[in-house]
């Protein structure tokens, strides 16, 4: 009997499992492939904790067909997990060097999804730097999903960081990634999880 496939979705900075894309995946996946189990761990703000929780979620479905989807900061974690565990990952407007990007956010923070107040520190930036996967050994296992209108990240940085990875670049859009539903079937195909013919 075939093992049911699983997808681990990793949310971005100051987000949560209640994010819009996570909820959209919960709504759409049953219609695309009802066999897929979706795991959306609560990552939290601490990078080491976030990566550990993401790793735990991935290892909880070890031995099954699995793919990782990461959005923004979650894309950074997804790329690192892909290299560590050899799994395929789809990176949605990924943060390439979050330890540089988030310097502008150091200090008091509030997560609007969870209501949590916390302090973002330089130690968190060092922790992100330590998670940097370095040279990408398996670029073919990463699918880049980018929109040129991203107001937070320059999509060209992802193209430069992952030159050997397949990429879907859409003109316009924004950091949230407009019309996410359009690319979900392509993600499932990349993971080898496309549903049965209709």
N, C-alpha and C positions, 0 to 999 in steps of 0.2 A: 504494500500500500504506500502510495507516494506521500511524502511528508509535506504538510501545508507550508507554503512560503510565508515569509514575514518581512515586514518593512519597519525599520526604526527611523522615526522622524525626530530630528534635532532642531529645536527652535533657536531663535536668535537672542541677542542681547536685550535684556529687560522684557522678555517675552515669557511664554509658559505653554503648557499643553493646551491651554484654552485659546491659543492664537488662531487667527482666521484660517491660515493654510492648514493647520492641524485639523480644524473642524471640517474644512472642505475635503480633506483626504478621508476623514471618517464618513462623510456623506457620499463621496464618489467611488471609493474603492469597491464597495459591495456590488455596484453595477458593472464595474470593469472586470473584476475577478473576485468573486465572493469567497474564495479560499484563502485570501491573504489576511494574515493577522497584522494589525497595525499597533506598534508600540510607540508611545510618545512619553519618554521620561521627563520628569521635572528636573531640569539641569541645575537651577540656582545660579548665583552670580560668581561663585568661586570657581576659577578655571579647573583646578585639580579635582574638586568635587564633581564638577560638570562632566569632565572627561571620564571619571570613574563611573558615574551613573550611566553615561552613554555606553561605556564598555560593558557594564553589567547587563544592560538591556540587550546588547548585541550577543553577549555570551549566553544569555538565557535562551536564545533560539539557535545555539550552535548545532550544526549537523543538518539544519534545514536550509532550503534556498532562502537567501536573505539579501537585502539591499538596504542602504542607508541613504536617507534624504536629509540634507542639511541646508538651512536657510541662514544667510548672513554669517554671524558668528558660529552658528550650527554647521555651516559649510566648512569652516576651518576645522572644527572637531571631526566632521565626516571625512575630510581628506586625510587627517591623521589616522583615524580608525581604518580607513581603506588600506593605508600602507602597512599598518600594524597587523591587521587580520586578513588581508588579501581579499576583501569583499568589494563589491561594486558600490559606488556612491554617486548620487546626483547632487551637484552643488548649485544651489539657487542664489544668484547674486552673492557669492561667498566673500567673506572678509579674508583677504589674503595675508595681511599683516595686522591683525587686530591689536597687537601690543603697541603699535604706533597709532592706529586709528583711535583707540579708546583713551589715549592720553588726554584728549580734549574733554573727557567725561570724568576725570578724576575728582573725587570728592563725594558729597552726599548724593545718593541716587534713590529713586523710588520706582519700583516695578509696577506699572499701571494694571497689570493683569492679576498680580497676587497681592498688591498693597504693601509689599515688603519694603522697608526702608533700610538702607545699608550704605557703607562707605566703600567706594572703589578706590584702591590704593595702588601705588607703584609696585608693591609686591605681587598684586594680581597681574600686572603687566609682565613681570619677570616669569610668573607661572605660565602665562600664555606663550612667552618666548621659549620656555623649556618644552612645550608641547609641539613646537614647530617640527613638522615631519622631515624637513630637510629635502634632499634631492628625491624627486618622485620616481620611484622604481617601477611603478605600475600605472603609467599615465592612461593606459587604455581602460582602466577600471574606473575612471572618473568621467562623468558627463557634466559639462558646464552648461548651465542655463542662465543666460545673461540678458539684461535689457540695457540698451545704451543710455536710456534716460534716468538711470539710477542716480538719485540725488545724493546718496550717501557714499557710494563706492564707485570708483572708475572701473568700468567693466574691462578695460584694456589691461589692467593689472592682473586680472585672473587669466587672461589669454597669455600674458607673458609668463606667469607663474606655472601654468600647466600647458606648455606648448604642444605636447603630444597627445592631449586628451581631446576627444570629440566635443564639439561646442555647438550650441544653438544660441545664436545671437539675434535678438529682436531689436529693431529700431524703436526708440521711444520707451514707453513704460516707466517704471519707477522702482524704488528699492523693494517695495512690497511684492513686485512681479505681477503685473497686470495680466489677466486672462490665464491664470495658473492652470485652469482646467484643460487648456489646449495642449500643454506639455506633459500632463500626467500619463496619457497612453504611451508616449515616447519613453518616459521613465520606466514604465512597466516592461516595455519591449527591451530596453537596455538591461534590465534586471533578469530578463527571461521569464517574466511573470505575466505576459499578456494573457488575457482570458480566453476561454474557448470561443471558436467562431460563432457568431450570432446567426 
